[in-house]
Amino acid sequence: MPTFSSTLAHARAPFVLVPLLAALGATQAQAAGFTVNGTSNTAQTLSSGTGSITAGSTLDVSGGNVAITVTGNNATIDNQGKLLQSGTGSNAGRAIRDNTGVTNLVVNNGSASNSAALMQTADGDVIQMNKAKSSVTLNNYGTMLSNNASAGGSQAVDFNAMTGANTVNNYATGLLKALEADAVRPGVNGVVNNAGTIVSVTTTGSSSDGIDGQNNSGITVNNSGLVEGGRHGITGGAVDANTAYTMTIVNALGGVIEGDNGSGINLDGFNGKQLVTVTNHGTITGNGVTGDGDGVDVDGLVNLINTGVIQSLNAVDPSGATAFSEGITVGGGTITNSGTIAGYVAAGNANGKGVGITLTGNDILDAKGNETGQRDGLYGNATVWNQAGGLISGSNGYAIGLKGNLSAFSATITNDAGATIRGGGTTDAAIVGGADAVTINSAGKIDGSSSGIAFAGGGGKVTFNITGGSAAVLGNIDGGSNSANKMTISPGAGNSFAYASGISNFSSVEVASGTVTLSGVNSYTGTTTVDAGAKLVLDGANRLAAGSKLDLEGGLLKLVDVHGANGQEFAVMSVGKDSSIDLGESSLTLDALGTVAAGSALDVTDWLASSSPDYALRFLGNLTGNAAFLALMGDTTIDGAAAEYRFDGVYTDVTAVPEPANVALLLAGLGLLGVAARRRQA
């Protein structure tokens, strides 16, 4: 026969309580502490001390009663057997509940040597702390399961009402599970330490999340196990636009956070008052089966470090519009990556677009709450730092995209040597600019070979810096519509950078160091500056736009593989320091002479003198009386010889002064011609 013992706080209490309990049908035992050995169906009230269910024993309560009601502070519930609440529907009840605000409650389900312990409800929360100032620590080694038969939203752990200290420790053998409901709801400043499994399951498509922070700020999740949601893995968010909200998530190596029909991590927000910190060394996965699916979706700001994998597997828009499957989408903040951030789409999904990172605010809604197709701008400055070994990719879309309306903020993208930013598909650039200013610093690879576009700017100012000897850019670079876009290419002394596609819509391109080779056709009409110690190689005729400007500031311009006259034309040439031009057996046409610094010299080499063309350089118009031109020509050499010039009626042609030996040969040749003529006359 099962035994049940209770220790009463006062000796006289049994005399008073026994008749009352008999009158109530003895449905609930009032005790400072209790122990269940065997099987009991009597609901318990724990006011202090320890309530125990021993290994192999069962407390099974039906009806609408709470199996264990906690009413006193500093109590401990220790279940090593089974704690069951089997009521359903209108007779549903919870396994454990505090509705008074107790403090320092400790709940143990199992132990390090006992993973068979079970807490289970048929249709209610397994444990609920329902008062704000209560405090609790839950240690789970076994199973806590909410079957939630009526799909009424009954959690395995419900600490949502709490503002006091609340900690959930789910050990490696532990399982916290809910059907058609969230598995765990922490309270304000709650801590969830998970080395086991936290899972919610839905077959109806309900909002069943692994961990749902609701509107509770300050939650910390430390995960080295599995957090899986029927919708999102981890979710929550600010209650309104005026309220600050924070959450911290650390996913250790081997840890998995996944949303089966939603985001791995989804935190709703309104503006920059919401800040989420994510450190991921494991795997975070989103998957949109019937809707949106993102790896990490934070409407506010983030501070995110990734050395593992953050990915979205799919996204679906029921209306048939494009659905973005985003590895990460955030409203601003900092993303540091040395792992993989990627967006994919499932096979056969014609409307899905897999993208790496989207930087934007929320969807803008009309007065009726319908999406307008526009997005808010950034809620704060956005920084993406892709470190060595890092990969940011879109399977059939951009790797990084700046979306949304103009904001007061800007974005910076840094791509280190050994890192890769890779776009996919046939239309999107690897990096897509937007309305806000963006700075791109790349010493690694930007791969837009799938679409042929590495970067496509929007209306925001673009600052594009290519550095180091291992940088590579595959695909065109289009600065967009801003008139102040600037590019600097600086491989470094002794290093080189070769680019085979086209640069367009930049007001300036500076070659700052090393050797830069451009073999594609570049249509920008801004100024190309070649600094001291730098070399710009134009591989092929007219690699730069004829309407662009050249500013030689001590560097070398070299033409190769031109195979004929007029290898390159510029609208204006300026010379700020002693500089060099290697014509590659070709010539230059210059529509105007710009600024010439006093004393600047020009060393022109590899000119193939011939009757066509009969000039090394030519300037549109008559510059024979131009003081700056005359000063420059006085310090210019062509293949080691002094320069001479003449106006042919359209251009001022510059050639080399013939060497004396060549003049002598010419005169001798003329003399021989004269002798031959006289002989014919004789």
C-alpha positions as CSV (number, residue, x, y, z in Angstrom):
1,M,0.0,0.0,0.0
2,P,1.5,3.4,-0.9
3,T,2.5,5.7,2.0
4,F,2.3,9.4,2.2
5,S,3.8,11.4,5.1
6,S,3.6,15.1,6.0
7,T,5.2,17.2,8.6
8,L,3.0,19.9,10.0
9,A,4.2,23.2,11.2
10,H,2.3,23.2,14.5
11,A,1.3,20.2,16.7
12,R,-2.3,21.3,17.1
13,A,-3.0,21.7,13.4
14,P,-4.1,18.1,12.7
15,F,-6.9,18.4,15.3
16,V,-8.3,21.4,13.5
17,L,-7.6,20.4,9.9
18,V,-8.8,16.8,9.9
19,P,-12.5,17.6,10.1
20,L,-12.1,20.3,7.5
21,L,-10.2,18.1,5.1
22,A,-12.9,15.4,5.6
23,A,-15.5,18.0,4.8
24,L,-13.6,19.0,1.6
25,G,-13.3,15.4,0.5
26,A,-9.6,15.3,1.4
27,T,-8.7,16.5,-2.1
28,Q,-5.6,18.5,-1.1
29,A,-3.1,18.0,1.6
30,Q,-1.9,21.1,3.5
31,A,1.7,20.6,4.6
32,A,4.9,22.4,5.3
33,G,6.7,19.5,3.6
34,F,5.6,16.2,2.2
35,T,7.0,12.9,0.8
36,V,5.3,10.7,-1.7
37,N,6.3,7.0,-1.6
38,G,4.3,4.8,-4.0
39,T,1.3,6.4,-5.7
40,S,-0.9,9.2,-4.5
41,N,-3.7,11.1,-6.1
42,T,-3.9,13.8,-3.5
43,A,-3.0,17.4,-4.6
44,Q,-0.4,19.0,-2.3
45,T,0.2,22.4,-0.9
46,L,3.8,23.3,0.0
47,S,4.2,26.2,2.4
48,S,7.9,25.6,3.3
49,G,10.5,22.8,3.5
50,T,10.7,20.1,0.9
51,G,8.1,18.3,-1.1
52,S,9.5,15.0,-2.4
53,I,8.4,12.4,-4.8
54,T,10.8,9.5,-4.5
55,A,12.2,7.4,-7.3
56,G,9.6,5.0,-8.5
57,S,6.8,6.9,-6.9
58,T,3.9,8.9,-8.6
59,L,1.8,11.9,-7.7
60,D,-1.1,11.8,-10.2
61,V,-3.8,14.4,-9.8
62,S,-6.8,14.8,-12.0
63,G,-9.5,17.4,-12.4
64,G,-8.8,21.1,-12.3
65,N,-6.6,20.9,-9.2
66,V,-3.0,22.0,-9.2
67,A,-0.9,18.9,-8.3
68,I,1.5,21.0,-6.1
69,T,0.6,24.5,-5.0
70,V,3.4,26.5,-3.5
71,T,2.5,29.1,-0.9
72,G,5.6,29.7,1.2
73,N,9.1,31.0,0.7
74,N,12.4,29.0,0.6
75,A,10.6,25.8,-0.4
76,T,12.0,22.9,-2.5
77,I,10.2,20.5,-4.7
78,D,12.2,17.4,-5.4
79,N,10.7,15.0,-8.0
80,Q,12.6,11.8,-8.6
81,G,9.6,9.8,-9.8
82,K,6.5,11.0,-11.6
83,L,4.5,14.2,-11.1
84,L,1.3,14.0,-13.3
85,Q,-1.7,16.3,-13.9
86,S,-4.1,14.4,-16.1
87,G,-7.1,16.8,-16.3
88,T,-8.2,18.1,-19.7
89,G,-10.4,20.8,-21.0
90,S,-12.4,22.6,-18.3
91,N,-10.9,20.2,-15.8
92,A,-7.3,20.9,-16.8
93,G,-4.8,21.8,-14.1
94,R,-1.1,22.5,-13.7
95,A,1.5,20.3,-12.1
96,I,3.2,23.1,-10.1
97,R,1.9,26.6,-9.5
98,D,2.7,29.6,-7.4
99,N,-0.1,32.3,-7.3
100,T,1.1,34.1,-4.2
101,G,4.6,35.4,-5.0
102,V,6.9,33.0,-3.2
103,T,10.6,33.6,-3.2
104,N,13.6,31.3,-3.4
105,L,11.7,28.3,-4.7
106,V,13.8,25.5,-6.0
107,V,12.4,22.8,-8.2
108,N,14.4,19.7,-9.0
109,N,13.2,17.2,-11.6
110,G,15.6,14.2,-11.5
111,S,19.2,14.4,-10.7
112,A,22.6,13.9,-12.3
113,S,22.1,10.2,-11.8
114,N,18.4,10.1,-12.5
115,S,17.1,11.2,-16.0
116,A,13.9,9.1,-15.7
117,A,12.1,11.7,-13.6
118,L,8.9,13.0,-15.2
119,M,6.7,16.0,-14.8
120,Q,3.7,15.9,-17.2
121,T,0.4,17.6,-17.8
122,A,-2.4,16.6,-20.1
123,D,-3.7,20.1,-20.7
124,G,-2.0,22.7,-18.5
125,D,1.4,24.3,-17.8
126,V,3.8,21.9,-16.1
127,I,5.0,24.8,-13.9
128,Q,3.7,28.3,-13.7
129,M,4.9,31.1,-11.5
130,N,2.1,33.7,-11.7
131,K,3.3,36.6,-9.6
132,A,5.8,39.2,-10.5
133,K,8.1,39.4,-7.5
134,S,8.4,35.6,-7.0
135,S,11.8,33.9,-7.5
136,V,12.6,30.4,-8.6
137,T,15.4,28.1,-9.8
138,L,14.4,25.1,-11.9
139,N,16.8,22.2,-12.3
140,N,15.7,19.6,-14.9
141,Y,17.5,16.4,-15.6
142,G,14.5,14.4,-16.7
143,T,11.4,15.2,-18.8
144,M,8.9,18.1,-18.4
145,L,6.1,17.6,-20.9
146,S,3.0,19.7,-21.6
147,N,0.7,17.7,-23.9
148,N,-1.7,20.7,-24.1
149,A,-4.6,18.6,-25.4
150,S,-6.9,21.5,-26.1
151,A,-4.1,23.5,-27.7
152,G,-4.8,26.3,-25.2
153,G,-1.2,27.5,-24.9
154,S,0.0,25.6,-21.9
155,Q,3.8,25.7,-21.6
156,A,6.2,23.3,-20.0
157,V,7.7,26.2,-18.1
158,D,5.8,29.5,-17.7
159,F,7.6,32.2,-15.8
160,N,6.2,35.0,-18.0
161,A,4.7,37.0,-15.1
162,M,7.9,37.1,-13.1
163,T,10.1,40.1,-12.5
164,G,12.1,38.4,-9.7
165,A,15.1,36.1,-10.2
166,N,14.1,33.2,-12.4
167,T,16.5,30.6,-13.7
168,V,16.0,27.4,-15.8
169,N,18.8,24.9,-15.8
170,N,18.1,22.1,-18.3
171,Y,20.9,19.6,-18.1
172,A,22.2,17.4,-20.8
173,T,19.7,14.7,-20.1
174,G,16.8,17.1,-19.7
175,L,13.8,17.6,-22.0
176,L,11.5,20.6,-21.8
177,K,8.7,20.0,-24.3
178,A,5.3,21.5,-25.2
179,L,2.8,20.5,-27.9
180,E,1.0,23.4,-29.6
181,A,2.5,25.9,-27.2
182,D,5.8,27.5,-26.3
183,A,8.1,25.2,-24.4
184,V,9.7,27.8,-22.1
185,R,8.6,31.3,-21.2
186,P,11.2,33.1,-19.0
187,G,10.4,36.2,-16.9
188,V,12.1,39.6,-16.8
189,N,15.8,39.1,-16.6
190,G,15.3,35.4,-16.7
191,V,18.2,33.0,-17.3
192,V,17.9,29.8,-19.4
193,N,20.9,27.5,-19.3
194,N,20.3,24.6,-21.7
195,A,22.5,21.6,-22.3
196,G,19.7,19.3,-23.1
197,T,16.6,19.7,-25.3
198,I,14.0,22.4,-25.3
199,V,11.4,21.8,-28.0
200,S,7.9,22.8,-29.0
201,V,5.9,20.9,-31.6
202,T,3.0,22.0,-33.7
203,T,0.9,20.2,-36.3
204,T,-1.7,23.0,-36.6
205,G,0.7,25.9,-37.4
206,S,0.2,27.6,-34.0
207,S,2.8,30.0,-32.6
208,S,4.7,27.3,-30.8
209,D,8.2,28.5,-30.0
210,G,11.1,26.8,-28.2
211,I,11.8,29.8,-25.9
212,D,9.4,32.8,-25.9
213,G,10.5,35.8,-24.0
214,Q,7.3,37.6,-24.7
215,N,7.8,41.3,-23.8
216,N,10.2,40.5,-21.0
217,S,13.5,42.3,-21.2
218,G,16.9,41.2,-19.9
219,I,16.6,37.5,-20.7
220,T,19.8,35.5,-21.1
221,V,19.9,32.2,-23.0
222,N,23.0,30.0,-22.8
223,N,22.6,27.0,-25.1
224,S,24.9,24.1,-25.7
225,G,22.1,21.6,-26.5
226,L,19.0,21.9,-28.8
227,V,16.4,24.7,-28.8
228,E,13.8,23.9,-31.4
229,G,10.5,25.6,-32.1
230,G,7.6,24.6,-34.1
231,R,7.7,28.2,-35.3
232,H,10.7,30.1,-33.9
233,G,13.5,28.7,-31.9
234,I,13.8,31.7,-29.7
235,T,11.5,34.7,-29.8
236,G,10.3,37.8,-27.9
237,G,10.3,41.5,-28.4
238,A,9.5,45.0,-27.1
239,V,6.0,45.8,-26.1
240,D,6.0,49.2,-27.8
241,A,8.2,51.7,-29.5
242,N,9.0,53.6,-26.3
243,T,10.2,50.7,-24.3
244,A,13.8,49.5,-24.2
245,Y,14.3,45.8,-24.8
246,T,17.4,43.6,-24.5
247,M,18.1,39.9,-24.8
248,T,21.4,38.0,-24.7
249,I,21.9,34.6,-26.5
250,V,25.0,32.5,-26.4
251,N,25.0,29.4,-28.6
252,A,28.0,27.3,-27.8
253,L,30.0,25.0,-30.1
254,G,27.7,22.0,-30.8
255,G,24.6,24.0,-29.8
256,V,21.6,24.1,-32.1
257,I,18.9,26.7,-32.3
258,E,16.3,26.2,-35.0
259,G,12.8,27.2,-36.1
260,D,10.9,24.6,-37.9
261,N,8.5,27.1,-39.6
262,G,10.0,30.4,-38.7
263,S,13.3,31.9,-37.6
264,G,16.0,30.4,-35.5
265,I,16.0,33.6,-33.5
266,N,13.2,36.2,-34.0
267,L,13.1,39.3,-31.9
268,D,10.5,41.9,-32.7
269,G,11.2,45.6,-32.3
270,F,10.4,49.1,-33.4
271,N,13.6,51.1,-33.4
272,G,17.0,51.5,-31.9
273,K,15.8,51.0,-28.4
274,Q,15.8,47.3,-28.8
275,L,19.3,45.6,-28.6
276,V,19.9,41.9,-28.9
277,T,23.3,40.3,-28.3
278,V,24.0,37.0,-30.0
279,T,27.2,35.0,-29.8
280,N,27.1,31.9,-32.0
281,H,29.7,29.1,-32.1
282,G,27.1,26.4,-33.1
283,T,24.3,26.4,-35.6
284,I,21.3,28.7,-35.9
285,T,18.7,27.7,-38.5
286,G,15.4,29.2,-39.8
287,N,13.1,27.6,-42.2
288,G,10.0,29.1,-43.8
289,V,7.6,26.2,-44.8
290,T,4.5,28.3,-45.0
291,G,5.9,31.8,-44.4
292,D,9.0,33.7,-43.6
293,G,12.1,31.9,-42.4
294,D,15.3,33.6,-41.3
295,G,18.3,32.4,-39.3
296,V,18.4,35.6,-37.1
297,D,15.6,38.2,-37.5
298,V,16.0,41.2,-35.2
299,D,13.9,44.2,-35.9
300,G,16.0,46.5,-33.7
301,L,19.8,46.5,-33.2
302,V,22.2,43.6,-32.7
303,N,25.6,42.9,-31.4
304,L,26.3,39.6,-33.1
305,I,29.4,37.4,-33.2
306,N,29.3,34.3,-35.4
307,T,32.0,31.6,-35.7
308,G,29.5,28.9,-36.5
309,V,26.7,28.7,-39.0
310,I,23.7,31.0,-39.2
311,Q,21.3,30.0,-42.1
312,S,17.8,30.1,-43.4
313,L,16.7,27.2,-45.5
314,N,13.6,28.6,-47.1
315,A,10.9,31.2,-47.2
316,V,7.4,31.3,-48.7
317,D,5.0,34.2,-49.4
318,P,1.4,32.8,-49.7
319,S,0.5,35.7,-52.0
320,G,3.2,34.6,-54.5
321,A,5.4,37.6,-54.0
322,T,9.1,37.3,-53.5
323,A,9.9,35.7,-50.2
324,F,13.3,36.5,-48.7
325,S,15.1,33.6,-46.9
326,E,17.6,35.6,-45.0
327,G,20.6,34.3,-43.0
328,I,20.4,37.5,-40.9
329,T,18.1,40.5,-41.1
330,V,18.6,43.4,-38.6
331,G,17.8,47.0,-38.3
332,G,21.4,48.0,-37.5
333,G,24.2,47.2,-35.0
334,T,27.4,45.1,-35.4
335,I,27.8,41.7,-37.1
336,T,31.2,40.0,-36.8
337,N,31.6,36.8,-38.8
338,S,34.3,34.2,-39.2
339,G,31.9,31.4,-39.8
340,T,29.1,31.0,-42.4
341,I,26.0,33.2,-42.8
342,A,23.8,32.1,-45.7
343,G,20.3,32.1,-47.1
344,Y,18.9,29.3,-49.2
345,V,15.6,28.3,-50.8
346,A,14.1,24.8,-51.1
347,A,14.0,23.0,-54.4
348,G,11.0,24.0,-56.5
349,N,10.5,27.3,-54.7
350,A,10.2,29.7,-57.6
351,N,9.3,32.8,-55.5
352,G,12.0,32.3,-52.8
353,K,15.2,34.3,-52.8
354,G,18.1,33.2,-50.5
355,V,20.1,36.1,-49.3
356,G,22.9,36.4,-46.7
357,I,22.4,39.6,-44.6
358,T,19.7,42.3,-45.0
359,L,20.2,45.6,-43.2
360,T,16.9,47.4,-42.9
361,G,14.1,48.4,-40.6
362,N,10.5,47.0,-40.4
363,D,7.9,46.8,-43.1
364,I,5.9,50.0,-43.4
365,L,2.2,49.5,-43.0
366,D,-0.7,51.6,-44.2
367,A,-3.6,52.8,-42.0
368,K,-5.3,49.5,-42.3
369,G,-2.2,47.5,-41.2
370,N,-1.4,46.3,-44.7
371,E,2.2,46.1,-46.0
372,T,3.1,48.9,-48.4
373,G,6.1,47.2,-49.9
374,Q,8.4,49.8,-48.3
375,R,10.8,49.3,-45.4
376,D,12.0,51.6,-42.6
377,G,15.6,52.7,-42.9
378,L,18.3,51.7,-40.5
379,Y,17.6,52.2,-36.7
380,G,21.3,52.7,-36.0
381,N,24.7,52.5,-37.8
382,A,25.3,49.0,-39.2
383,T,28.7,47.3,-39.3
384,V,29.4,44.0,-40.9
385,W,32.9,42.6,-40.3
386,N,33.7,39.5,-42.3
387,Q,36.9,38.0,-40.9
388,A,39.3,35.5,-42.4
389,G,37.6,32.3,-43.1
390,G,34.2,33.9,-43.0
391,L,31.6,33.3,-45.7
392,I,28.5,35.5,-46.3
393,S,26.4,34.2,-49.2
394,G,23.1,34.2,-50.9
395,S,22.1,31.1,-52.9
396,N,20.2,33.0,-55.5
397,G,20.2,36.6,-54.2
398,Y,22.6,39.1,-52.7
399,A,25.0,38.3,-49.9
400,I,24.6,41.7,-48.2
401,G,21.8,44.1,-49.0
402,L,21.0,47.6,-47.7
403,K,17.2,48.1,-48.0
404,G,14.7,50.6,-46.7
405,N,14.2,54.3,-46.8
406,L,16.8,57.0,-46.1
407,S,17.8,57.2,-42.5
408,A,20.2,59.2,-40.4
409,F,22.6,56.3,-40.2
410,S,25.2,54.5,-42.4
411,A,26.6,51.1,-43.1
412,T,30.2,49.8,-43.1
413,I,31.2,46.5,-44.6
414,T,34.7,45.2,-44.0
415,N,35.8,42.0,-45.8
416,D,39.2,40.8,-44.5
417,A,41.8,38.9,-46.5
418,G,40.7,35.2,-46.6
419,A,37.0,36.1,-46.3
420,T,34.4,35.8,-49.0
421,I,31.2,37.7,-49.8
422,R,29.3,35.8,-52.5
423,G,26.1,36.5,-54.3
424,G,23.9,34.1,-56.2
425,G,21.4,34.1,-59.0
426,T,21.4,36.0,-62.2
427,T,20.1,39.4,-61.2
428,D,21.4,40.6,-57.7
429,A,24.8,42.0,-57.0
430,A,26.8,40.3,-54.3
431,I,26.5,43.6,-52.3
432,V,23.5,45.8,-52.8
433,G,23.6,49.4,-51.7
434,G,20.6,51.5,-50.7
435,A,19.5,55.0,-49.7
436,D,22.0,55.3,-46.9
437,A,25.7,55.9,-47.2
438,V,27.9,52.8,-47.3
439,T,31.6,52.2,-46.9
440,I,33.1,49.0,-48.2
441,N,36.6,47.9,-47.1
442,S,37.7,44.7,-48.8
443,A,40.9,42.8,-48.7
444,G,39.2,39.5,-49.4
445,K,36.9,38.2,-52.2
446,I,33.7,39.8,-53.4
447,D,32.2,37.3,-55.8
448,G,29.4,38.5,-58.0
449,S,30.3,36.2,-60.9
450,S,26.8,34.5,-60.8
451,S,25.1,37.7,-61.9
452,G,28.1,39.5,-63.2
453,I,27.6,42.3,-60.6
454,A,29.8,42.6,-57.5
455,F,28.3,45.8,-56.1
456,A,25.2,47.8,-57.1
457,G,24.8,51.1,-55.3
458,G,21.6,53.0,-54.6
459,G,21.2,56.6,-53.8
460,G,23.6,56.7,-50.8
461,K,27.2,57.8,-51.0
462,V,29.6,54.9,-51.7
463,T,33.1,54.7,-50.4
464,F,34.8,51.6,-51.8
465,N,38.3,50.7,-50.6
466,I,40.2,47.7,-52.0
467,T,43.3,46.8,-50.1
468,G,46.0,44.2,-49.8
469,G,47.6,41.7,-52.2
470,S,44.9,39.0,-52.0
471,A,41.9,41.1,-52.8
472,A,39.6,39.9,-55.6
473,V,36.4,41.4,-57.1
474,L,34.4,39.4,-59.6
475,G,31.7,41.3,-61.4
476,N,30.9,44.9,-62.2
477,I,31.1,47.7,-59.5
478,D,28.3,50.2,-60.0
479,G,28.3,53.1,-57.5
480,G,24.7,54.1,-58.1
481,S,23.2,57.5,-58.4
482,N,25.2,59.4,-55.8
483,S,27.5,62.0,-57.3
484,A,30.2,61.8,-54.6
485,N,31.1,58.1,-54.8
486,K,34.8,57.4,-54.2
487,M,37.0,54.3,-54.8
488,T,40.5,53.7,-53.6
489,I,42.6,50.7,-54.7
490,S,45.7,50.1,-52.6
491,P,47.2,46.6,-52.9
492,G,50.3,47.8,-51.1
493,A,53.9,48.1,-52.3
494,G,55.0,45.1,-54.2
495,N,51.5,43.7,-54.4
496,S,49.0,43.7,-57.3
497,F,45.3,43.8,-58.0
498,A,43.7,42.8,-61.3
499,Y,40.2,43.6,-62.2
500,A,38.5,42.3,-65.4
501,S,35.0,43.8,-65.1
502,G,33.7,47.4,-65.2
503,I,33.6,50.3,-62.8
504,S,30.8,52.8,-63.2
505,N,29.3,55.8,-61.5
506,F,32.2,56.9,-59.3
507,S,33.4,60.5,-59.1
508,S,36.9,59.4,-58.3
509,V,39.1,56.3,-58.4
510,E,42.4,56.5,-56.7
511,V,45.3,54.0,-57.3
512,A,47.2,54.6,-54.0
513,S,49.9,51.9,-54.1
514,G,51.0,48.7,-55.7
515,T,50.1,47.6,-59.3
516,V,46.5,47.8,-60.4
517,T,45.5,46.3,-63.7
518,L,42.2,47.1,-65.3
519,S,41.3,44.9,-68.3
520,G,37.5,45.6,-68.4
521,V,35.7,48.6,-69.9
522,N,35.1,51.2,-67.2
523,S,32.5,53.8,-67.8
524,Y,32.9,56.2,-64.8
525,T,33.6,59.8,-65.8
526,G,35.3,60.9,-62.6
527,T,38.9,61.4,-61.9
528,T,41.5,58.6,-61.9
529,T,44.4,59.4,-59.7
530,V,47.7,57.5,-59.7
531,D,49.7,58.2,-56.6
532,A,53.5,58.1,-56.0
533,G,54.8,54.6,-56.1
534,A,51.6,53.2,-57.7
535,K,51.2,51.8,-61.1
536,L,47.9,51.7,-63.2
537,V,48.0,49.3,-66.0
538,L,45.3,49.6,-68.7
539,D,45.1,46.3,-70.5
540,G,43.6,47.0,-73.9
541,A,42.5,50.2,-75.7
542,N,40.3,52.7,-74.0
543,R,39.8,50.8,-70.8
544,L,38.7,54.1,-69.2
545,A,35.9,56.4,-70.4
546,A,37.1,59.1,-72.8
547,G,35.1,61.6,-70.7
548,S,37.1,60.7,-67.5
549,K,40.0,62.7,-66.0
550,L,43.5,61.6,-65.3
551,D,45.5,63.0,-62.3
552,L,49.1,61.9,-62.2
553,E,50.4,62.4,-58.6
554,G,53.8,60.7,-58.9
555,G,52.7,57.3,-60.2
556,L,52.9,55.4,-63.5
557,L,50.2,55.0,-66.2
558,K,51.0,52.0,-68.4
559,L,49.2,50.9,-71.6
560,V,49.5,47.3,-72.8
561,D,48.0,45.2,-75.6
562,V,46.7,48.2,-77.4
563,H,47.9,47.3,-80.9
564,G,47.6,50.6,-82.5
565,A,47.2,54.4,-82.2
566,N,45.2,56.3,-79.6
567,G,45.4,53.7,-76.8
568,Q,43.5,55.9,-74.4
569,E,41.7,59.2,-74.3
570,F,41.0,61.4,-71.3
571,A,38.9,64.6,-71.0
572,V,41.5,66.2,-68.8
573,M,45.1,65.4,-67.6
574,S,46.6,67.0,-64.5
575,V,50.1,66.5,-63.2
576,G,50.8,67.1,-59.6
577,K,54.2,65.4,-59.2
578,D,56.9,63.9,-61.3
579,S,55.1,61.0,-63.1
580,S,55.5,58.5,-65.8
581,I,53.5,57.2,-68.8
582,D,54.4,53.9,-70.6
583,L,52.6,54.1,-73.9
584,G,53.0,50.4,-74.8
585,E,53.8,51.5,-78.4
586,S,50.7,53.5,-78.5
587,S,49.6,57.1,-77.8
588,L,47.4,59.3,-75.6
589,T,44.7,61.8,-76.6
590,L,43.9,64.5,-74.1
591,D,41.0,66.9,-74.6
592,A,42.4,69.4,-72.1
593,L,45.3,70.1,-69.8
594,G,44.3,70.5,-66.2
595,T,46.4,71.7,-63.2
596,V,50.1,71.3,-63.5
597,A,52.2,71.7,-60.4
598,A,55.3,73.9,-60.7
599,G,58.4,71.8,-61.6
600,S,56.5,68.6,-62.4
601,A,58.2,66.4,-64.9
602,L,56.6,63.8,-67.2
603,D,58.6,60.7,-68.3
604,V,57.0,59.1,-71.4
605,T,58.4,55.8,-72.6
606,D,57.7,53.0,-75.1
607,W,56.5,55.2,-77.9
608,L,56.7,53.6,-81.4
609,A,57.5,56.6,-83.6
610,S,55.8,56.2,-87.0
611,S,53.9,58.1,-89.6
612,S,50.7,57.1,-88.0
613,P,50.3,58.2,-85.4
614,D,53.1,60.8,-85.6
615,Y,52.6,61.9,-81.9
616,A,53.1,60.4,-78.5
617,L,50.6,62.7,-76.8
618,R,48.1,65.1,-78.3
619,F,46.1,67.8,-76.7
620,L,42.9,69.2,-78.2
621,G,43.3,72.8,-79.2
622,N,46.4,75.1,-79.6
623,L,48.4,75.0,-76.4
624,T,51.6,76.4,-77.9
625,G,51.0,79.6,-76.0
626,N,49.8,78.0,-72.7
627,A,52.2,78.6,-69.9
628,A,51.4,75.5,-67.9
629,F,51.8,73.4,-71.1
630,L,55.1,75.0,-72.0
631,A,56.4,74.5,-68.5
632,L,55.4,70.8,-68.5
633,M,56.9,70.2,-71.9
634,G,60.1,71.7,-70.8
635,D,60.4,68.9,-68.2
636,T,59.0,66.1,-70.3
637,T,61.1,63.4,-71.9
638,I,59.9,60.8,-74.5
639,D,62.0,57.7,-74.6
640,G,64.8,59.7,-73.0
641,A,64.7,62.5,-75.6
642,A,63.3,66.0,-75.1
643,A,59.8,66.7,-76.2
644,E,58.8,68.9,-79.1
645,Y,55.3,70.0,-80.1
646,R,53.4,71.5,-82.9
647,F,49.8,72.5,-83.6
648,D,48.3,70.7,-86.6
649,G,45.1,72.8,-86.8
650,V,43.1,70.6,-84.3
651,Y,45.5,69.1,-81.8
652,T,48.8,70.1,-80.3
653,D,50.9,67.1,-81.0
654,V,53.8,66.1,-78.8
655,T,56.7,64.0,-80.1
656,A,60.3,63.3,-79.2
657,V,63.1,65.6,-80.5
658,P,65.0,63.4,-83.0
659,E,68.4,62.3,-81.8
660,P,71.4,63.8,-83.7
661,A,72.4,60.5,-85.2
662,N,68.9,60.1,-86.6
663,V,69.1,63.6,-88.0
664,A,72.4,62.8,-89.6
665,L,71.0,59.7,-91.1
666,L,68.1,61.6,-92.4
667,L,70.3,64.3,-94.0
668,A,72.5,61.6,-95.5
669,G,69.6,59.9,-96.9
670,L,68.4,63.1,-98.5
671,G,71.9,63.6,-99.9
672,L,71.9,60.2,-101.5
673,L,68.5,60.9,-103.1
674,G,70.0,64.1,-104.6
675,V,73.0,62.3,-106.1
676,A,70.7,59.6,-107.6
677,A,68.5,62.3,-109.1
678,R,71.5,64.1,-110.7
679,R,72.7,60.8,-112.2
680,R,69.4,60.2,-113.8
681,Q,69.5,63.6,-115.3
682,A,73.0,62.9,-116.7
